[in-house]
Amino acid sequence: MLEIRNLHARVEGKDILQGINLTVRPGEIHAIMGPNGSGKSTLAGVLAGREMYEVTEGEVLYRGKNLLELEPAARACEGVFLAFQYPVEIPGVSNTYFLKAALNAVRKYHGEEEYDSFDFLALVKEKMKLVEMDPSFLNRPVNEGFSGGEKKRNEILQMAVLNPMLSILDETDSGLDIDALRIVANGVNKLHTSDNAAVVVTHYQRLLDYIVPDFVHVLVNGRIVKSGDKDLALHLEDHGYDWVKDIQESVPERV
Amino acid sequence: MSTDAQDLEKLTGQEYKYGFVTDIESDTVPKGLSEDVIRMISAKKNEPEWMLEWRLKAYRMWLKMEEPHWAHVEYPAIDYQDISYYSAPKRKDGPKNLDEVDPELLATYEKLGIPLKEQELLAGVAVDAVFDSVSVATTFKGKLKDLGIIFCSFSEAVLEHPELVQRFLGSVVPQGDNFYAALNSAVFTDGSFVYVPKGVRCPMELSTYFRINSLGTGQFERTLIVAEEGAYVSYLEGCTAPMRDENQLHAAVVELIALDNAEIKYSTVQNWYPGDKEGKGGIYNFVTKRGKCAGVNSKISWTQVETGSSITWKYPSCILQGDNSVGEFYSVAVTNNRQQADTGTKMIHIGKNTRSTIVSKGISAGRSQNTYRGQVKIMKGADGARNYSQCDSMLMGDRCGAHTFPYIENRNSTAQLEHEATTSKIGEDQIFYCNQRGISTEDAVNMIVNGFCKEVFRELPMEFAVEAQKLLGISLEGSVG
């Protein structure tokens, strides 16, 4: 589904990603872990097409297409979804309006008929149950006045409505209490099928108790220095990132 | 500049969609201004002597006045002798119904998407269509007449209802009020007159579409709306103009008078030609709009969506004279490219327990300058007066400017005033967020801006709100960063 080859990227002249290689197949959940500043969010941003990141080398294939050539909106329409670490507020625009505009933009892209208000409302109410959200959220402006937990749940609601092929969750656990974490993780798990895939970017192992990954990758200084299964996350929890940082120095640079 | 910003620029850089000139013979007075020209205008309109005298008095005042330059706008000096002060579509007798209206004129309205017939039939709006400076067609008159409501062109009112015109004309905006009001008083050609008698609630939105359509002709509209005791009226003013090469001066005066328990709602969607990307050829819009809540419990509400003109100088205001009277001002002002807008309101609290609300949304894009200038004045006797002001500015890109000048003058210690102001930049974050959900940049900008303006749009009558949203989209196509 996703193949990242030797990806280099920089932001404001500073090299952040220095040769990422990663393959994600349908049905898989990958966790990207790493210390602050290792490039986790940059990787998520590059995949989603955030303009501030400049790709200097490498390629990303997504379902046979050159992902880096697609505009951000086209990537979204092709099924790449980014759950934001800091969901953005859009004052005056209701959650319903936003969600409907998004869903219909994606449907239009695929030549499908746009949803009318009634069908849409039925769909969204069904999806809201996944993240245990009250329907009153629909009439509130997008993320405005939402608590941290509500914002993250709203991200997962959008994910549920848009039904993406590849979901990238950027620090979705940050700022969540344990109950909100459970709700969000449950939502993600329920949406997971053998056809879609998720890349979960996180600093802490905590989230991975709820969303169990098939693979764990450790990102340090813009490179994946170690990959393993879920036990690697537990090991990191116990030993911290210094342990992998040490490894990194002994690993020859991959080309 | 980021590529995103460039895209946005492309989007907002869209050409003016309503730029076309209708080929109708105009009956135009030679350029220049003098007492003779004023006499000629008055004579062409068969005006009574008192009207001519009123004009001449204004002209003499104007001669002694100086063009104001305190607004945050810049433009080359206007040569008032290089303007033609009168232009009317040529015709022998006024049309009695739409069938008699010049088909080409009707076609023009159709291009604008406002066919008279459709409005008559579908929207239930009575339209007093002002084409250049003379009213061409007035509809629904019969129905209004049954209720005793007068809705006609200003010229007609001067001839048929002189007692009302004489009683109210200049009672809110006197001839010598300001430079542009004086000029308008001297040379105004036409406009609308509305009179709603005691206790009558006007059952439909009254609407006038203005259109400037004669090269080099200044447009001087005069509108007077009177709501007698307990009356209610909602008035819509909307405009588009054809593409021009020369700057055109527009100096309208609108006066509203609400007597005891009366309410006037005045909504404007203004989309005059803003000039090209360098600001060439746009309309100069220097308007004086003022309402007087003369009676107790009266209410005047201004709602405006300003997207056009190269220069806007406009402060729809309320004089809250009657006790418990209410003044409201809801405004969206959008500037793009080289447009300059200096707009806001004045709320003058005179009566006891008078209340006013100001909600201003300024959106600047391109290299435009957008200024909110507002005054809240609480007079000595205005016990318990209250004002709430909210001024929000949104910037698109980094070459535009937003300015806020709120003036507050309070002479009464029981008054309560609240002022809130915010400035935000349309975020690349917001746009990216929308993009990431599949929404195109153009749609995202539209959505974000419309969300920003929501508090104002909800004050507009339904059909106008839809038009305003579209207009905003058109005005900003190609502009953010």
Interface residues (C-beta under 8 A of the other chain):
Chain A: A48 G49 R50 E51 M52 E71 P72 A73 R75 A76 C77 F81 L82 F84 P87 V88 E89 I90 P91 G92 V93 Y97 F98 A101 A102 L103 A105 V106 Y109 P141 Q158 L162
Chain B: S2 T3 D4 G427 E428 D429 Q430 F432 Y433 C434 N435 Q436 R437 G438 I439 S440 T441 D443 M447 I448 N450 G451 F452 C453 K454 E455
